[in-house]
Amino acid sequence: MVTAKRMGAPYGVEITNGRNVLLSDTQKEGKGGNTGMRPHELLASALAACVCMSIDMAAQRAGVALPESTVDVAIERLDHETGFEVSLRFAAALTAAQQDLVRGTVQASPVARTLGKTVRVRPAVILDA
């Protein structure tokens, strides 16, 4: 479970999973700050992190060696179609087999699969203090 609570500054939010803490905020109409990522950046970050991890796991399971260096994953949010473009950069060129593995892994990563489904946000349950 993830929880969030407002901080003192306008739009400032502290987010925790009970073990780790991060900050988020935004700026609107002159209010807000820059103490953390905006909510859509957090969403793109989840996808980028999941893609990185999924590529490592898939290569290990398949016994496919990838270049020694880590992969750089860039996520661009596509506002005009409610989607994301994923760009990957490796330290060395990939073989055709490595490219196939990586492309399939990006689409099959858990966060990409979740974002590819219809996502419902259920009505808020308001609990008394």
LOTORDO-435966 format. One record per residue: x, y, z of N, C-alpha, C, O in turn. Coordinates in pm, whole numbers. Layout:
REM LOTORDO-435966
atom npx = X, npy = Y, npz = Z, capx = X, capy = Y, capz = Z, cpx = X, cpy = Y, cpz = Z, opx = X, opy = Y, opz = Z
...
REM end
This chain:
REM LOTORDO-435966
atom npx = 84, npy = -118, npz = 0, capx = 0, capy = 0, capz = 0, cpx = 88, cpy = 123, cpz = 0, opx = 192, opy = 127, opz = 66
atom npx = 47, npy = 223, npz = -73, capx = 114, capy = 352, capz = -77, cpx = 22, cpy = 454, cpz = -14, opx = -99, opy = 454, opz = -38
atom npx = 79, npy = 541, npz = 67, capx = 1, capy = 649, capz = 128, cpx = 66, cpy = 782, cpz = 95, opx = 187, opy = 789, opz = 72
atom npx = -13, npy = 886, npz = 92, capx = 36, capy = 1021, capz = 64, cpx = -29, cpy = 1116, cpz = 163, opx = -145, opy = 1099, opz = 201
atom npx = 47, npy = 1217, npz = 203, capx = -11, capy = 1321, capz = 288, cpx = 41, cpy = 1456, cpz = 244, opx = 156, opy = 1471, opz = 202
atom npx = -47, npy = 1555, npz = 256, capx = -10, capy = 1691, capz = 219, cpx = 96, cpy = 1743, cpz = 314, opx = 96, opy = 1712, opz = 434
atom npx = 186, npy = 1821, npz = 260, capx = 287, capy = 1889, capz = 341, cpx = 247, cpy = 2034, cpz = 352, opx = 142, opy = 2073, opz = 300
atom npx = 326, npy = 2116, npz = 418, capx = 291, capy = 2256, capz = 441, cpx = 278, cpy = 2341, cpz = 317, opx = 186, opy = 2422, opz = 308
atom npx = 366, npy = 2324, npz = 221, capx = 364, capy = 2408, capz = 101, cpx = 248, cpy = 2368, cpz = 11, opx = 207, opy = 2252, opz = 9
atom npx = 193, npy = 2466, npz = -66, capx = 85, capy = 2430, capz = -160, cpx = 129, cpy = 2318, cpz = -254, opx = 237, opy = 2324, opz = -312
atom npx = 46, npy = 2219, npz = -267, capx = 62, capy = 2104, capz = -356, cpx = 175, cpy = 2009, cpz = -318, opx = 198, opy = 1911, opz = -387
atom npx = 245, npy = 2036, npz = -210, capx = 351, capy = 1947, capz = -166, cpx = 292, cpy = 1821, cpz = -103, opx = 199, opy = 1829, opz = -23
atom npx = 348, npy = 1705, npz = -140, capx = 297, capy = 1577, capz = -92, cpx = 414, cpy = 1486, cpz = -55, opx = 513, opy = 1478, opz = -127
atom npx = 400, npy = 1419, npz = 59, capx = 496, capy = 1316, capz = 98, cpx = 432, cpy = 1180, cpz = 73, opx = 320, opy = 1155, opz = 118
atom npx = 501, npy = 1094, npz = 2, capx = 448, capy = 963, capz = -36, cpx = 535, cpy = 856, cpz = 28, opx = 658, opy = 868, opz = 28
atom npx = 473, npy = 752, npz = 83, capx = 550, capy = 643, capz = 143, cpx = 482, cpy = 509, cpz = 118, opx = 361, opy = 499, opz = 100
atom npx = 565, npy = 406, npz = 115, capx = 515, capy = 269, capz = 111, cpx = 538, cpy = 202, cpz = 245, opx = 524, opy = 80, opz = 257
atom npx = 575, npy = 280, npz = 345, capx = 603, capy = 228, capz = 478, cpx = 751, cpy = 201, cpz = 499, opx = 795, opy = 184, opz = 613
atom npx = 828, npy = 198, npz = 392, capx = 973, capy = 175, capz = 401, cpx = 1051, cpy = 290, cpz = 339, opx = 1157, opy = 328, opz = 390
atom npx = 1000, npy = 345, npz = 231, capx = 1068, capy = 451, capz = 157, cpx = 977, cpy = 572, cpz = 147, opx = 855, opy = 560, opz = 148
atom npx = 1040, npy = 690, npz = 138, capx = 965, capy = 815, capz = 130, cpx = 1013, cpy = 893, cpz = 9, opx = 1133, opy = 898, opz = -19
atom npx = 920, npy = 954, npz = -62, capx = 956, capy = 1046, capz = -169, cpx = 859, cpy = 1163, cpz = -167, opx = 753, opy = 1157, opz = -105
atom npx = 900, npy = 1269, npz = -236, capx = 820, capy = 1391, capz = -238, cpx = 767, cpy = 1417, cpz = -378, opx = 831, opy = 1383, opz = -478
atom npx = 651, npy = 1478, npz = -383, capx = 591, capy = 1516, capz = -510, cpx = 526, cpy = 1653, cpz = -493, opx = 480, opy = 1688, opz = -384
atom npx = 523, npy = 1728, npz = -600, capx = 447, capy = 1852, capz = -601, cpx = 428, cpy = 1895, cpz = -746, opx = 472, opy = 1827, opz = -838
atom npx = 365, npy = 2007, npz = -763, capx = 345, capy = 2063, capz = -896, cpx = 333, cpy = 2213, cpz = -883, opx = 329, opy = 2266, opz = -772
atom npx = 326, npy = 2280, npz = -993, capx = 305, capy = 2424, capz = -993, cpx = 184, cpy = 2456, cpz = -1079, opx = 174, opy = 2413, opz = -1193
atom npx = 93, npy = 2531, npz = -1022, capx = -27, capy = 2576, capz = -1094, cpx = -56, cpy = 2718, cpz = -1052, opx = -62, opy = 2750, opz = -933
atom npx = -75, npy = 2803, npz = -1149, capx = -117, capy = 2940, capz = -1125, cpx = -32, cpy = 3010, cpz = -1019, opx = -85, opy = 3079, opz = -932
atom npx = 99, npy = 2991, npz = -1027, capx = 191, capy = 3058, capz = -935, cpx = 204, cpy = 2994, cpz = -799, opx = 279, opy = 3044, opz = -715
atom npx = 133, npy = 2887, npz = -774, capx = 143, capy = 2817, capz = -645, cpx = 217, cpy = 2686, cpz = -666, opx = 225, opy = 2633, opz = -777
atom npx = 271, npy = 2635, npz = -557, capx = 342, capy = 2509, capz = -563, cpx = 491, cpy = 2531, cpz = -569, opx = 540, opy = 2644, opz = -566
atom npx = 563, npy = 2421, npz = -579, capx = 708, capy = 2432, capz = -576, cpx = 775, cpy = 2330, cpz = -665, opx = 717, opy = 2282, opz = -762
atom npx = 897, npy = 2299, npz = -630, capx = 977, capy = 2207, capz = -708, cpx = 1056, cpy = 2115, cpz = -614, opx = 1175, opy = 2093, opz = -633
atom npx = 988, npy = 2061, npz = -514, capx = 1056, capy = 1975, capz = -417, cpx = 1051, cpy = 1829, cpz = -456, opx = 1115, opy = 1746, opz = -392
atom npx = 978, npy = 1796, npz = -560, capx = 969, capy = 1656, capz = -603, cpx = 912, cpy = 1650, cpz = -744, opx = 884, opy = 1752, opz = -806
atom npx = 896, npy = 1528, npz = -791, capx = 842, capy = 1507, capz = -925, cpx = 693, cpy = 1535, cpz = -928, opx = 622, opy = 1517, opz = -829
atom npx = 647, npy = 1579, npz = -1045, capx = 504, capy = 1596, capz = -1066, cpx = 440, cpy = 1458, cpz = -1075, opx = 508, opy = 1361, opz = -1108
atom npx = 311, npy = 1445, npz = -1047, capx = 246, capy = 1314, capz = -1049, cpx = 264, cpy = 1237, cpz = -1179, opx = 288, opy = 1116, opz = -1175
atom npx = 253, npy = 1303, npz = -1296, capx = 273, capy = 1230, capz = -1421, cpx = 418, cpy = 1185, cpz = -1438, opx = 444, opy = 1083, opz = -1502
atom npx = 512, npy = 1259, npz = -1382, capx = 652, capy = 1216, capz = -1384, cpx = 672, cpy = 1091, cpz = -1299, opx = 751, opy = 1003, opz = -1333
atom npx = 599, npy = 1084, npz = -1188, capx = 606, capy = 964, capz = -1104, cpx = 552, cpy = 843, cpz = -1180, opx = 607, opy = 733, opz = -1170
atom npx = 446, npy = 862, npz = -1256, capx = 388, capy = 754, capz = -1336, cpx = 488, cpy = 707, cpz = -1442, opx = 509, opy = 587, opz = -1459
atom npx = 550, npy = 801, npz = -1513, capx = 652, capy = 766, capz = -1612, cpx = 772, cpy = 700, cpz = -1547, opx = 833, opy = 610, opz = -1604
atom npx = 807, npy = 745, npz = -1427, capx = 920, capy = 686, capz = -1353, cpx = 893, cpy = 540, cpz = -1318, opx = 982, opy = 456, opz = -1325
atom npx = 770, npy = 510, npz = -1280, capx = 733, capy = 372, capz = -1250, cpx = 751, cpy = 284, cpz = -1373, opx = 801, opy = 172, opz = -1362
atom npx = 710, npy = 333, npz = -1489, capx = 728, capy = 258, capz = -1613, cpx = 875, cpy = 239, cpz = -1645, opx = 917, opy = 129, opz = -1680
atom npx = 955, npy = 345, npz = -1634, capx = 1098, capy = 336, capz = -1665, cpx = 1169, cpy = 238, cpz = -1572, opx = 1249, opy = 156, opz = -1618
atom npx = 1139, npy = 244, npz = -1443, capx = 1202, capy = 153, capz = -1348, cpx = 1163, cpy = 9, cpz = -1377, opx = 1248, opy = -81, opz = -1374
atom npx = 1037, npy = -14, npz = -1406, capx = 988, capy = -149, capz = -1435, cpx = 1052, cpy = -205, cpz = -1562, opx = 1087, opy = -322, opz = -1567
atom npx = 1066, npy = -121, npz = -1665, capx = 1129, capy = -165, capz = -1790, cpx = 1274, cpy = -205, cpz = -1763, opx = 1319, opy = -310, opz = -1811
atom npx = 1348, npy = -123, npz = -1689, capx = 1488, capy = -157, capz = -1656, cpx = 1497, cpy = -293, cpz = -1587, opx = 1576, opy = -378, opz = -1626
atom npx = 1417, npy = -311, npz = -1485, capx = 1420, capy = -436, capz = -1409, cpx = 1377, cpy = -555, cpz = -1494, opx = 1437, opy = -662, opz = -1489
atom npx = 1273, npy = -535, npz = -1573, capx = 1219, capy = -643, capz = -1656, cpx = 1320, cpy = -689, cpz = -1761, opx = 1330, opy = -808, opz = -1789
atom npx = 1395, npy = -595, npz = -1819, capx = 1496, capy = -631, capz = -1918, cpx = 1603, cpy = -718, cpz = -1854, opx = 1642, opy = -820, opz = -1912
atom npx = 1651, npy = -680, npz = -1737, capx = 1751, capy = -760, capz = -1667, cpx = 1699, cpy = -900, cpz = -1636, opx = 1769, opy = -999, opz = -1660
atom npx = 1578, npy = -908, npz = -1585, capx = 1520, capy = -1038, capz = -1549, cpx = 1498, cpy = -1126, cpz = -1671, opx = 1529, opy = -1245, opz = -1667
atom npx = 1446, npy = -1068, npz = -1779, capx = 1419, capy = -1146, capz = -1900, cpx = 1548, cpy = -1198, cpz = -1962, opx = 1554, opy = -1313, opz = -2006
atom npx = 1651, npy = -1114, npz = -1966, capx = 1780, capy = -1157, capz = -2021, cpx = 1838, cpy = -1271, cpz = -1938, opx = 1892, opy = -1367, opz = -1992
atom npx = 1828, npy = -1258, npz = -1807, capx = 1880, capy = -1363, capz = -1718, cpx = 1804, cpy = -1494, cpz = -1739, opx = 1865, opy = -1600, opz = -1751
atom npx = 1671, npy = -1488, npz = -1745, capx = 1590, capy = -1609, capz = -1765, cpx = 1621, cpy = -1675, cpz = -1900, opx = 1625, opy = -1798, opz = -1910
atom npx = 1642, npy = -1592, npz = -2002, capx = 1665, capy = -1645, capz = -2137, cpx = 1811, cpy = -1684, cpz = -2160, opx = 1844, opy = -1743, opz = -2263
atom npx = 1898, npy = -1651, npz = -2065, capx = 2039, capy = -1680, capz = -2082, cpx = 2102, cpy = -1595, cpz = -2191, opx = 2198, opy = -1637, opz = -2255
atom npx = 2047, npy = -1475, npz = -2211, capx = 2096, capy = -1385, capz = -2315, cpx = 2183, cpy = -1279, cpz = -2248, opx = 2140, opy = -1212, opz = -2155
atom npx = 2306, npy = -1265, npz = -2295, capx = 2396, capy = -1164, capz = -2241, cpx = 2367, cpy = -1030, cpz = -2309, opx = 2361, opy = -1021, opz = -2432
atom npx = 2350, npy = -929, npz = -2229, capx = 2334, capy = -793, capz = -2280, cpx = 2463, cpy = -717, cpz = -2252, opx = 2543, opy = -761, opz = -2168
atom npx = 2487, npy = -605, npz = -2318, capx = 2609, capy = -528, capz = -2290, cpx = 2624, cpy = -502, cpz = -2141, opx = 2526, opy = -483, opz = -2069
atom npx = 2748, npy = -502, npz = -2096, capx = 2780, capy = -488, capz = -1953, cpx = 2718, cpy = -366, cpz = -1888, opx = 2669, opy = -373, opz = -1775
atom npx = 2720, npy = -255, npz = -1958, capx = 2669, capy = -131, capz = -1903, cpx = 2518, cpy = -139, cpz = -1883, opx = 2450, opy = -218, opz = -1948
atom npx = 2468, npy = -59, npz = -1794, capx = 2324, capy = -56, capz = -1772, cpx = 2253, cpy = 5, cpz = -1892, opx = 2314, opy = 77, opz = -1971
atom npx = 2128, npy = -23, npz = -1903, capx = 2046, capy = 35, capz = -2009, cpx = 1994, cpy = 171, cpz = -1961, opx = 1957, opy = 186, opz = -1845
atom npx = 1991, npy = 267, npz = -2050, capx = 1929, capy = 396, capz = -2022, cpx = 1790, cpy = 393, cpz = -2083, opx = 1775, opy = 369, opz = -2202
atom npx = 1690, npy = 418, npz = -2000, capx = 1551, capy = 416, capz = -2045, cpx = 1497, cpy = 559, cpz = -2037, opx = 1506, opy = 623, opz = -1932
atom npx = 1443, npy = 607, npz = -2146, capx = 1380, capy = 739, capz = -2149, cpx = 1232, cpy = 720, cpz = -2179, opx = 1195, opy = 647, opz = -2271
atom npx = 1149, npy = 785, npz = -2103, capx = 1004, capy = 776, capz = -2119, cpx = 952, cpy = 915, cpz = -2154, opx = 976, opy = 1011, opz = -2082
atom npx = 881, npy = 924, npz = -2263, capx = 817, capy = 1050, capz = -2301, cpx = 667, cpy = 1029, cpz = -2297, opx = 614, opy = 938, opz = -2361
atom npx = 598, npy = 1114, npz = -2223, capx = 453, capy = 1106, capz = -2215, cpx = 394, cpy = 1170, cpz = -2339, opx = 430, opy = 1282, opz = -2375
atom npx = 303, npy = 1099, npz = -2404, capx = 238, capy = 1148, capz = -2526, cpx = 98, cpy = 1196, cpz = -2490, opx = 4, opy = 1118, opz = -2485
atom npx = 86, npy = 1324, npz = -2465, capx = -42, capy = 1380, capz = -2423, cpx = -152, cpy = 1363, cpz = -2526, opx = -268, opy = 1344, opz = -2491
atom npx = -117, npy = 1370, npz = -2653, capx = -218, capy = 1367, capz = -2759, cpx = -285, cpy = 1230, cpz = -2773, opx = -389, opy = 1221, opz = -2838
atom npx = -229, npy = 1125, npz = -2716, capx = -292, capy = 994, capz = -2727, cpx = -295, cpy = 915, cpz = -2597, opx = -322, opy = 795, opz = -2599
atom npx = -268, npy = 979, npz = -2485, capx = -264, capy = 914, capz = -2356, cpx = -176, cpy = 789, cpz = -2363, opx = -223, opy = 677, opz = -2345
atom npx = -51, npy = 811, npz = -2390, capx = 42, capy = 700, capz = -2403, cpx = 183, cpy = 744, cpz = -2367, opx = 207, opy = 858, opz = -2330
atom npx = 274, npy = 649, npz = -2380, capx = 415, capy = 672, capz = -2350, cpx = 500, cpy = 617, cpz = -2463, opx = 469, opy = 513, opz = -2521
atom npx = 608, npy = 686, npz = -2493, capx = 707, capy = 636, capz = -2589, cpx = 830, cpy = 597, cpz = -2507, opx = 880, opy = 676, opz = -2427
atom npx = 877, npy = 475, npz = -2529, capx = 992, capy = 422, capz = -2455, cpx = 1111, cpy = 418, cpz = -2549, opx = 1104, opy = 359, opz = -2657
atom npx = 1221, npy = 481, npz = -2509, capx = 1346, capy = 477, capz = -2585, cpx = 1453, cpy = 412, cpz = -2498, opx = 1464, opy = 442, opz = -2379
atom npx = 1531, npy = 323, npz = -2558, capx = 1635, capy = 251, capz = -2484, cpx = 1770, cpy = 279, cpz = -2549, opx = 1781, opy = 288, opz = -2671
atom npx = 1873, npy = 291, npz = -2466, capx = 2009, capy = 308, capz = -2517, cpx = 2100, cpy = 214, cpz = -2440, opx = 2106, opy = 217, opz = -2317
atom npx = 2170, npy = 130, npz = -2515, capx = 2268, capy = 39, capz = -2457, cpx = 2408, cpy = 88, cpz = -2491, opx = 2426, opy = 167, opz = -2584
atom npx = 2507, npy = 41, npz = -2416, capx = 2646, capy = 83, capz = -2438, cpx = 2701, cpy = 30, cpz = -2569, opx = 2795, opy = 87, opz = -2625
atom npx = 2644, npy = -80, npz = -2619, capx = 2690, capy = -140, capz = -2744, cpx = 2569, cpy = -183, cpz = -2824, opx = 2459, opy = -199, opz = -2770
atom npx = 2590, npy = -201, npz = -2954, capx = 2480, capy = -245, capz = -3042, cpx = 2430, cpy = -383, cpz = -2999, opx = 2509, opy = -468, opz = -2957
atom npx = 2300, npy = -403, npz = -3012, capx = 2240, capy = -532, capz = -2979, cpx = 2226, cpy = -616, cpz = -3105, opx = 2208, opy = -564, opz = -3215
atom npx = 2234, npy = -747, npz = -3088, capx = 2206, capy = -838, capz = -3199, cpx = 2056, cpy = -837, cpz = -3224, opx = 1979, opy = -785, opz = -3143
atom npx = 2014, npy = -895, npz = -3334, capx = 1871, capy = -902, capz = -3366, cpx = 1797, cpy = -979, cpz = -3256, opx = 1687, opy = -939, opz = -3216
atom npx = 1855, npy = -1087, npz = -3207, capx = 1791, capy = -1166, capz = -3101, cpx = 1778, cpy = -1086, cpz = -2972, opx = 1675, opy = -1093, opz = -2905
atom npx = 1882, npy = -1010, npz = -2937, capx = 1876, capy = -926, capz = -2818, cpx = 1769, cpy = -818, cpz = -2834, opx = 1695, opy = -790, opz = -2740
atom npx = 1761, npy = -758, npz = -2952, capx = 1661, capy = -655, capz = -2977, cpx = 1519, cpy = -711, cpz = -2964, opx = 1432, opy = -647, opz = -2906
atom npx = 1497, npy = -831, npz = -3018, capx = 1365, capy = -895, capz = -3006, cpx = 1329, cpy = -919, cpz = -2860, opx = 1216, opy = -892, opz = -2819
atom npx = 1424, npy = -968, npz = -2783, capx = 1401, capy = -993, capz = -2641, cpx = 1365, cpy = -863, cpz = -2569, opx = 1269, opy = -859, opz = -2492
atom npx = 1442, npy = -759, npz = -2595, capx = 1419, capy = -631, capz = -2527, cpx = 1284, cpy = -572, cpz = -2566, opx = 1210, opy = -526, opz = -2479
atom npx = 1251, npy = -571, npz = -2694, capx = 1121, capy = -515, capz = -2737, cpx = 1005, cpy = -589, cpz = -2672, opx = 910, opy = -526, opz = -2623
atom npx = 1011, npy = -720, npz = -2673, capx = 905, capy = -799, capz = -2611, cpx = 894, cpy = -775, cpz = -2461, opx = 785, opy = -775, opz = -2404
atom npx = 1009, npy = -755, npz = -2400, capx = 1012, capy = -732, capz = -2255, cpx = 950, cpy = -599, cpz = -2218, opx = 881, opy = -589, opz = -2116
atom npx = 974, npy = -496, npz = -2298, capx = 916, capy = -365, capz = -2268, cpx = 763, cpy = -376, cpz = -2264, opx = 700, opy = -328, opz = -2171
atom npx = 706, npy = -440, npz = -2365, capx = 559, capy = -453, capz = -2371, cpx = 506, cpy = -544, cpz = -2261, opx = 393, opy = -526, opz = -2215
atom npx = 586, npy = -642, npz = -2219, capx = 540, capy = -740, capz = -2120, cpx = 571, cpy = -699, cpz = -1977, opx = 532, opy = -768, opz = -1883
atom npx = 640, npy = -588, npz = -1958, capx = 674, capy = -547, capz = -1821, cpx = 545, cpy = -522, cpz = -1743, opx = 446, opy = -474, opz = -1799
atom npx = 545, npy = -554, npz = -1614, capx = 421, capy = -542, capz = -1536, cpx = 356, cpy = -404, cpz = -1539, opx = 234, opy = -395, opz = -1550
atom npx = 433, npy = -298, npz = -1529, capx = 373, capy = -165, capz = -1531, cpx = 317, cpy = -132, cpz = -1669, opx = 210, opy = -72, opz = -1680
atom npx = 388, npy = -172, npz = -1776, capx = 335, capy = -150, capz = -1912, cpx = 205, cpy = -227, cpz = -1931, opx = 111, opy = -176, opz = -1992
atom npx = 199, npy = -349, npz = -1880, capx = 74, capy = -427, capz = -1891, cpx = -39, cpy = -358, cpz = -1815, opx = -151, opy = -352, opz = -1865
atom npx = -10, npy = -308, npz = -1697, capx = -112, capy = -238, capz = -1619, cpx = -161, cpy = -114, cpz = -1693, opx = -282, opy = -89, opz = -1700
atom npx = -68, npy = -36, npz = -1748, capx = -107, capy = 86, capz = -1819, cpx = -181, cpy = 56, cpz = -1948, opx = -253, opy = 141, opz = -2000
atom npx = -163, npy = -65, npz = -2002, capx = -231, capy = -104, capz = -2124, cpx = -374, cpy = -150, cpz = -2103, opx = -447, opy = -172, opz = -2200
atom npx = -414, npy = -165, npz = -1979, capx = -550, capy = -208, capz = -1947, cpx = -636, cpy = -86, cpz = -1915, opx = -586, opy = 24, opz = -1893
atom npx = -764, npy = -109, npz = -1914, capx = -853, capy = -6, capz = -1863, cpx = -831, cpy = 2, cpz = -1712, opx = -845, opy = -98, opz = -1641
atom npx = -797, npy = 119, npz = -1665, capx = -768, capy = 138, capz = -1523, cpx = -886, cpy = 212, cpz = -1460, opx = -927, opy = 317, opz = -1509
atom npx = -936, npy = 157, npz = -1355, capx = -1047, capy = 220, capz = -1284, cpx = -997, cpy = 277, cpz = -1151, opx = -917, opy = 215, opz = -1081
atom npx = -1044, npy = 393, npz = -1118, capx = -1018, capy = 451, capz = -989, cpx = -1151, cpy = 452, cpz = -917, opx = -1242, opy = 525, opz = -955
atom npx = -1161, npy = 372, npz = -814, capx = -1289, capy = 361, capz = -742, cpx = -1315, cpy = 484, cpz = -658, opx = -1222, opy = 553, opz = -616
atom npx = -1442, npy = 513, npz = -633, capx = -1475, capy = 631, capz = -552, cpx = -1403, cpy = 628, cpz = -419, opx = -1381, opy = 522, opz = -360
atom npx = -1366, npy = 743, npz = -373, capx = -1292, capy = 756, capz = -246, cpx = -1375, cpy = 709, cpz = -129, opx = -1496, opy = 733, opz = -123
atom npx = -1311, npy = 641, npz = -37, capx = -1372, capy = 605, capz = 90, cpx = -1319, cpy = 706, cpz = 192, opx = -1198, opy = 713, opz = 214
atom npx = -1404, npy = 780, npz = 251, capx = -1362, capy = 883, capz = 347, cpx = -1376, cpy = 828, cpz = 486, opx = -1486, opy = 793, opz = 530
atom npx = -1261, npy = 820, npz = 555, capx = -1258, capy = 765, capz = 690, cpx = -1253, cpy = 879, cpz = 792, opx = -1185, opy = 979, opz = 771
atom npx = -1325, npy = 863, npz = 900, capx = -1319, capy = 963, capz = 1007, cpx = -1185, cpy = 952, cpz = 1079, opx = -1123, opy = 846, opz = 1083
atom npx = -1143, npy = 1065, npz = 1135, capx = -1015, capy = 1072, capz = 1207, cpx = -1014, cpy = 983, cpz = 1329, opx = -914, opy = 977, opz = 1400
REM end
